[in-house]
Amino acid sequence: MQKLIIVGGKKLNGSINISGSKNATLPILAASILSKNKVIIKNIPLVKDVETMVDLLSLLGSKVKLDKKRKKIEILNSNKLNTFAPYKLVKTMRAGVLVLGPLLARYNKAKVSLPGGCAIGSRPVDLHLGALKKLGVNFKIRDGYINAIAKNGLIGNKITFPKISVGATENTMLAACFAKGKTILNNCACEPEIKDLSRFLIKMGCKIKWLKKRKIEINNVTNLKPITYRVMFDRIEAGTYMIASAVTDGRIKIKNINPKIIKNEILVMKKMGIIITIKSKEIIVRNSRYIKKINLKTSSYPGFPTDLQAQIMVLMCGANGVSKIIENIFENRFMHIPELNRMGAKIDIKGNQAIIQGNKKLNGAELMATDLRASVSLVLAALSSKSKTTINRVYHLDRGYENIEKKLSNCGAQIKRTE
């Protein structure tokens, strides 16, 4: 099993080009199922989750060509697709369940494995199924599979999500594109990646309109157009490297981004004393050498993202005073804390709240990664330490970060991967 060996204490200095968004690419790949025409997706990140989704589409019968050199995917679904998405692929990533909506839209039936991914919480699919049921879908959960059928086809309806959910919003949006009549979705998630998905669908010919911040109107269509689409940048990757610059007292230029999309993350880091210069498509991040404490809570966009909670916690360890984080999205997203404490951090957990004592110097240690974002938080902690750290089970990292060792080493980090 592969591991990372990092020798910390290096000030990172250089430029990092941010990859395409994993969390936008995955639902867009699922959305390609709707079309019988050629779909070309550009700026895709070369990460494991995207490769897994490509394998899933291929298994369903899509003709998929992944061009790693040009970072693009070509898809053609002219033939009838299989409607069975097996456990062996869906188990490794949460986004696998997103094929449910478009398969139902196109064929009125689907059998999809209950999803897997990171062990950061239960993340049930109840919200997905409850919304799809209102579109005329009946379900049976049997042997770990969702057996879904819409005998009379999908029929538009007014749906209010009882809780904001990114995945449920995406799955229902995809299904509703072919539902007869009009669908109104209320209390939707409005993350930039969902807006990117809706832009993709609109360009493909779907009739989608954002009426309010969390309200979407969808009218059915029957014909879609060929499409070439460029995926947005990965805002979580951008935030991760912003923090990498700050924890190493470095100076990193973060390129190929839209600073407006991450304005809340920028504001949080500025409040902590980090110096950030903003330009049209890039930012420069420098440490002020005096990090201020801060209290945060994770929440749906435009709030502070749960996917950056573990990373910002590493920065808080070096802050002047006691910081607090309330995790409102996933109940098991503090699994990195014991590993950080082994490095010399002093972090206490009270329910869904983490209390971080500042002014702590982190020391190298042998660590175990538990999930995608926890993995990268340990990388940041290792970079900020003054000694050697070994991080085991780094396959989690490969699910969401493209060429992380190369990007960091190009900025002066001493990092290598070994068996």
Backbone hydrogen bonds, N-H to C=O, Kabsch-Sander energy under -0.5 kcal/mol:
donor,donor_aa,acceptor,acceptor_aa,energy
3,K,418,T,-2.8
4,L,391,I,-2.3
5,I,416,K,-2.9
6,I,4,L,-0.5
6,I,389,T,-2.8
7,V,414,Q,-2.3
8,G,6,I,-0.6
8,G,387,S,-2.4
9,G,383,L,-1.7
9,G,385,S,-0.5
12,L,10,K,-0.6
13,N,411,C,-2.7
14,G,251,R,-1.9
16,I,253,K,-2.7
18,I,16,I,-0.6
18,I,255,K,-2.0
21,S,232,M,-2.9
25,T,21,S,-2.4
26,L,22,K,-2.2
28,I,24,A,-1.6
29,L,25,T,-2.6
30,A,26,L,-2.0
31,A,27,P,-2.3
32,S,28,I,-1.1
33,I,30,A,-1.5
34,L,31,A,-1.8
35,S,32,S,-1.3
39,V,75,I,-2.6
40,I,227,I,-2.8
41,I,73,I,-2.8
42,K,40,I,-0.5
42,K,229,Y,-3.5
43,N,71,K,-0.9
44,I,71,K,-1.8
47,V,45,P,-1.8
48,K,398,D,-3.4
49,D,399,R,-0.9
51,E,47,V,-1.8
52,T,48,K,-2.5
53,M,49,D,-2.2
54,V,50,V,-2.3
55,D,51,E,-2.3
56,L,52,T,-2.2
57,L,53,M,-2.6
58,S,54,V,-2.3
59,L,55,D,-2.3
60,L,56,L,-1.7
61,G,57,L,-0.6
61,G,58,S,-1.0
62,S,57,L,-2.4
63,K,76,L,-2.6
64,V,62,S,-0.9
65,K,74,E,-2.7
66,L,64,V,-0.5
67,D,65,K,-0.6
67,D,72,K,-3.0
68,K,66,L,-0.9
71,K,67,D,-0.9
72,K,67,D,-1.9
73,I,41,I,-2.4
74,E,65,K,-2.5
75,I,39,V,-2.8
76,L,63,K,-1.7
82,N,60,L,-3.8
85,A,83,T,-0.6
85,A,111,K,-2.9
89,L,86,P,-1.2
90,V,86,P,-2.1
91,K,87,Y,-2.7
92,T,89,L,-1.0
93,M,90,V,-1.2
96,G,93,M,-1.2
97,V,94,R,-1.5
98,L,95,A,-1.9
99,V,96,G,-1.4
100,L,97,V,-1.7
103,L,99,V,-1.9
104,L,100,L,-2.2
105,A,101,G,-2.3
106,R,102,P,-2.0
107,Y,103,L,-2.8
108,N,104,L,-1.9
109,K,103,L,-0.7
110,A,148,A,-2.2
111,K,83,T,-2.9
112,V,146,I,-2.1
113,S,85,A,-2.1
114,L,144,G,-2.7
116,G,90,V,-1.7
116,G,93,M,-0.7
117,G,91,K,-1.3
119,A,370,T,-0.5
120,I,118,C,-1.6
129,L,125,V,-2.5
130,G,126,D,-2.9
131,A,127,L,-1.7
132,L,128,H,-2.4
133,K,129,L,-2.3
134,K,130,G,-1.0
135,L,132,L,-1.1
136,G,133,K,-1.7
137,V,132,L,-1.5
138,N,149,I,-2.9
140,K,147,N,-1.6
142,R,140,K,-0.7
142,R,145,Y,-2.2
145,Y,142,R,-1.5
146,I,112,V,-3.4
147,N,140,K,-2.9
147,N,145,Y,-0.7
148,A,110,A,-3.0
148,A,146,I,-0.7
149,I,138,N,-2.1
150,A,108,N,-3.0
151,K,149,I,-0.5
153,G,150,A,-2.0
155,I,135,L,-2.8
156,G,180,K,-3.2
159,I,157,N,-0.6
159,I,184,I,-3.3
161,F,159,I,-0.5
161,F,186,N,-2.3
169,T,165,S,-1.8
170,E,166,V,-2.4
171,N,167,G,-2.8
172,T,168,A,-2.2
173,M,169,T,-2.3
174,L,170,E,-2.3
175,A,171,N,-2.0
176,A,172,T,-2.6
177,C,173,M,-0.9
178,F,175,A,-1.2
179,A,176,A,-0.8
180,K,154,L,-2.6
183,T,218,I,-3.0
184,I,157,N,-2.1
185,L,216,I,-2.9
186,N,159,I,-3.1
186,N,184,I,-0.5
187,N,214,R,-0.7
188,C,214,R,-2.1
189,A,165,S,-0.6
194,I,191,E,-1.0
195,K,191,E,-1.9
196,D,192,P,-2.2
197,L,193,E,-2.0
198,S,194,I,-2.4
199,R,195,K,-2.2
200,F,196,D,-2.2
201,L,197,L,-2.5
202,I,198,S,-2.5
203,K,199,R,-2.4
204,M,200,F,-1.6
205,G,201,L,-0.6
205,G,202,I,-1.1
206,C,201,L,-2.8
207,K,219,N,-0.8
208,I,206,C,-1.0
209,K,217,E,-2.6
211,L,209,K,-0.8
211,L,215,K,-1.9
212,K,215,K,-1.4
215,K,212,K,-1.1
216,I,185,L,-2.4
217,E,209,K,-3.2
218,I,183,T,-2.9
219,N,207,K,-2.3
220,N,181,G,-1.8
221,V,177,C,-1.7
225,K,204,M,-3.0
227,I,38,K,-1.9
229,Y,40,I,-2.8
231,V,42,K,-2.4
231,V,229,Y,-0.6
234,D,19,S,-2.3
235,R,233,F,-0.9
238,A,234,D,-2.1
239,G,235,R,-2.2
240,T,236,I,-2.2
241,Y,237,E,-2.1
242,M,238,A,-1.8
243,I,239,G,-2.0
244,A,240,T,-1.9
245,S,241,Y,-1.9
246,A,242,M,-1.8
247,V,243,I,-2.8
248,T,244,A,-1.0
249,D,246,A,-1.1
250,G,245,S,-3.0
251,R,12,L,-2.9
252,I,285,V,-1.7
253,K,14,G,-2.8
254,I,252,I,-0.6
254,I,283,I,-3.1
255,K,16,I,-2.8
255,K,253,K,-0.7
256,N,281,K,-0.7
257,I,281,K,-2.0
261,I,258,N,-1.7
262,I,258,N,-0.7
263,K,260,K,-1.1
266,I,262,I,-2.4
267,L,263,K,-2.3
268,V,264,N,-2.4
269,M,265,E,-2.1
270,K,266,I,-2.3
271,K,267,L,-2.3
272,M,268,V,-1.2
273,G,270,K,-1.7
274,I,269,M,-2.5
275,I,286,R,-2.6
276,I,274,I,-0.6
277,T,284,I,-2.5
278,I,276,I,-0.5
279,K,282,E,-2.8
283,I,254,I,-1.9
284,I,277,T,-2.4
285,V,252,I,-2.6
286,R,275,I,-3.1
287,N,250,G,-1.0
292,K,272,M,-2.7
293,K,320,N,-0.9
296,L,324,K,-2.9
298,T,326,I,-2.6
299,S,304,F,-2.1
303,G,300,S,-2.6
304,F,297,K,-0.6
308,L,305,P,-1.7
309,Q,306,T,-1.3
310,A,306,T,-0.5
312,I,308,L,-2.5
313,M,309,Q,-1.4
314,V,310,A,-0.8
314,V,311,Q,-0.8
315,L,311,Q,-1.0
316,M,312,I,-1.9
317,C,313,M,-1.3
318,G,314,V,-0.5
318,G,315,L,-1.1
319,A,316,M,-1.5
320,N,291,I,-3.0
321,G,319,A,-1.1
323,S,321,G,-0.5
323,S,356,I,-2.5
324,K,294,I,-1.4
325,I,354,A,-2.3
326,I,296,L,-2.2
327,E,325,I,-0.6
327,E,352,N,-3.1
328,N,326,I,-0.8
332,N,120,I,-2.0
333,R,330,F,-0.9
335,M,332,N,-0.7
337,I,334,F,-1.6
340,L,336,H,-2.2
341,N,337,I,-2.7
342,R,338,P,-1.5
343,M,339,E,-0.7
343,M,340,L,-0.9
344,G,341,N,-1.3
345,A,340,L,-2.1
346,K,357,Q,-0.5
348,D,355,I,-2.4
350,K,353,Q,-3.1
353,Q,350,K,-1.6
354,A,325,I,-3.0
355,I,348,D,-3.0
356,I,323,S,-3.0
356,I,354,A,-0.6
357,Q,346,K,-2.7
357,Q,355,I,-0.6
358,G,321,G,-1.0
359,N,319,A,-1.6
360,K,317,C,-2.8
361,K,359,N,-0.5
362,L,360,K,-0.6
363,N,343,M,-3.7
367,L,365,A,-0.6
367,L,390,T,-3.6
369,A,392,N,-2.1
375,S,371,D,-2.4
376,V,372,L,-1.6
377,S,373,R,-1.7
378,L,374,A,-1.7
379,V,375,S,-1.5
380,L,376,V,-2.2
381,A,377,S,-2.3
382,A,378,L,-2.4
383,L,379,V,-2.3
384,S,380,L,-1.7
385,S,381,A,-0.9
385,S,382,A,-0.5
386,K,362,L,-0.8
389,T,6,I,-3.0
390,T,365,A,-2.0
391,I,4,L,-2.8
392,N,367,L,-2.5
392,N,390,T,-0.6
393,R,2,Q,-0.7
394,V,2,Q,-1.2
396,H,393,R,-1.1
397,L,394,V,-0.9
398,D,394,V,-1.0
399,R,395,Y,-0.6
399,R,396,H,-1.3
400,G,397,L,-1.6
401,Y,397,L,-2.1
403,N,401,Y,-0.6
407,K,403,N,-2.6
408,L,404,I,-2.2
409,S,405,E,-2.9
410,N,406,K,-2.2
411,C,408,L,-1.2
412,G,409,S,-1.7
413,A,408,L,-2.2
414,Q,7,V,-0.7
415,I,413,A,-0.9
416,K,5,I,-1.9
418,T,3,K,-2.7
